[in-house]
Amino acid sequence: MHDWHDYHLTKYVVDGENACIRFQLVWPYATAIEIPRATVTFSGVLGYFFEYDLGVSIVFAFQQRPLMESLEKFAGQFDESEIRGWPLFWRGNVEHTRSYLEEQGARFFEISSSYGLSGWICAKAVAHERSEEVSARRTGERRAIAKRMG
């Protein structure tokens, strides 16, 4: 997975109907970088948990974590929330859940931030794409604003 350290997370969309989560990331610094804007998409989402959403966050990392380690880490939270039906993939204990998620081809991803949003996603795949059209549109917007002001 690409290193998204210090990118700004400006938007995310949870699409329950299509089982995917999209993150819009921007490199806001003056230094040149290969990918100035990107959309990171997690597909085949089986569950997720986010906290500390501040509107705009500074990403530390999106990291794939070992499935068993992640299940053991969050088992207490899953047990407490099972009465509410969350997360949907929980099968009552770590071992049954691990078997189920392995059959589904699921992986666990941890989201950490230097500032803001953190959490995890259990999904089948993750991919990113450059968002050049967004970058080009924003550049055009900035030029139009500068022209009006100047």
C-alpha positions in Angstrom: 0.0 0.0 0.0 1.2 3.5 -0.8 2.6 5.6 2.1 0.0 8.3 2.8 1.9 9.8 5.8 1.1 13.5 6.2 -1.6 13.7 3.5 -4.7 15.5 4.6 -7.9 13.5 4.7 -10.5 16.0 3.5 -13.5 13.8 2.9 -14.7 10.2 3.3 -17.8 8.5 2.2 -19.2 5.3 3.6 -21.3 3.6 0.9 -23.2 0.9 2.7 -25.2 -0.2 -0.4 -22.0 -1.0 -2.3 -19.9 -2.1 0.7 -17.1 0.5 0.1 -15.5 3.4 1.9 -13.7 6.1 -0.1 -11.1 8.6 1.4 -10.1 11.7 -0.5 -6.5 12.6 0.3 -4.6 15.8 -0.5 -0.9 16.7 -0.2 -1.3 20.4 0.8 2.4 21.2 1.1 4.5 23.2 -1.4 6.9 20.3 -1.8 6.6 18.3 -5.0 5.1 14.8 -4.7 4.2 12.0 -7.1 0.5 11.9 -6.1 -0.8 15.3 -5.0 -4.4 14.1 -4.7 -5.8 10.6 -4.5 -8.9 8.6 -3.6 -8.3 5.5 -1.5 -11.1 3.0 -1.8 -11.7 0.0 0.5 -14.1 -2.4 -1.2 -15.9 -5.5 0.1 -16.3 -3.7 3.4 -17.5 -6.1 6.2 -17.2 -3.6 9.1 -15.5 -0.5 10.2 -15.0 1.8 13.2 -13.9 5.5 13.2 -13.4 7.9 16.0 -11.9 11.4 16.5 -13.3 12.8 13.2 -12.3 16.5 13.2 -13.5 17.3 9.6 -9.9 17.4 8.2 -7.3 15.0 9.5 -3.6 14.5 8.9 -2.9 10.8 8.1 -0.2 8.9 9.8 -0.8 5.6 8.1 -3.2 3.2 6.5 -1.7 -0.2 7.5 -2.8 -3.7 6.9 -2.7 -5.6 10.3 -2.7 -9.3 11.0 -6.3 -10.6 11.2 -6.0 -12.6 14.4 -4.1 -9.8 16.2 -6.8 -7.3 15.2 -9.6 -9.6 16.3 -8.0 -10.3 19.7 -7.4 -6.5 20.1 -11.0 -5.6 19.6 -12.8 -8.7 20.9 -14.0 -7.0 24.0 -15.5 -4.2 22.0 -17.2 -6.7 19.7 -18.6 -8.7 22.6 -20.1 -5.5 24.2 -21.6 -4.4 20.9 -22.9 -7.8 19.8 -26.3 -7.1 21.4 -26.6 -4.2 18.9 -25.7 -6.4 16.0 -22.3 -4.8 15.5 -20.1 -5.6 13.8 -22.0 -7.8 11.4 -19.0 -10.1 10.8 -18.6 -11.0 14.5 -19.3 -14.7 15.1 -19.3 -14.8 18.9 -15.6 -15.4 19.4 -12.3 -14.7 17.9 -11.7 -18.2 16.3 -15.1 -18.4 14.6 -14.8 -14.9 13.3 -11.3 -15.5 12.0 -12.5 -18.5 10.1 -15.4 -16.6 8.7 -13.3 -13.6 7.6 -10.7 -15.8 6.0 -13.4 -17.6 4.0 -14.6 -14.1 2.9 -11.0 -13.1 1.9 -11.2 -10.2 4.3 -8.3 -8.2 5.7 -8.0 -5.8 8.6 -6.7 -2.2 8.0 -5.8 0.2 10.8 -6.2 4.0 10.2 -4.0 6.2 12.3 -3.6 9.9 12.2 -1.2 12.5 13.5 -4.3 14.7 14.0 -7.9 13.5 13.7 -9.6 10.4 12.4 -8.5 7.0 13.5 -10.0 3.5 13.5 -10.1 0.4 11.4 -11.7 -1.2 8.4 -12.3 -4.9 7.7 -12.5 -5.2 3.9 -11.6 -7.5 1.0 -9.5 -5.0 -1.0 -8.0 -1.6 -1.1 -6.9 0.5 -4.0 -6.0 4.0 -4.8 -6.2 6.3 -7.8 -4.8 9.7 -8.6 -7.5 12.4 -8.5 -6.1 14.6 -11.2 -9.5 15.8 -12.4 -10.1 17.1 -8.9 -6.7 18.7 -8.8 -7.2 20.3 -12.2 -10.7 21.6 -11.2 -9.3 23.1 -8.0 -6.4 24.7 -9.8 -8.9 26.3 -12.2 -11.0 27.5 -9.3 -8.0 29.0 -7.6 -7.0 30.8 -10.9 -10.6 32.1 -11.3 -10.6 33.4 -7.7 -7.1 35.0 -8.1 -8.3 36.7 -11.3 -11.4 38.1 -9.6 -9.3 39.4 -6.7 -6.4 40.7 -8.7 
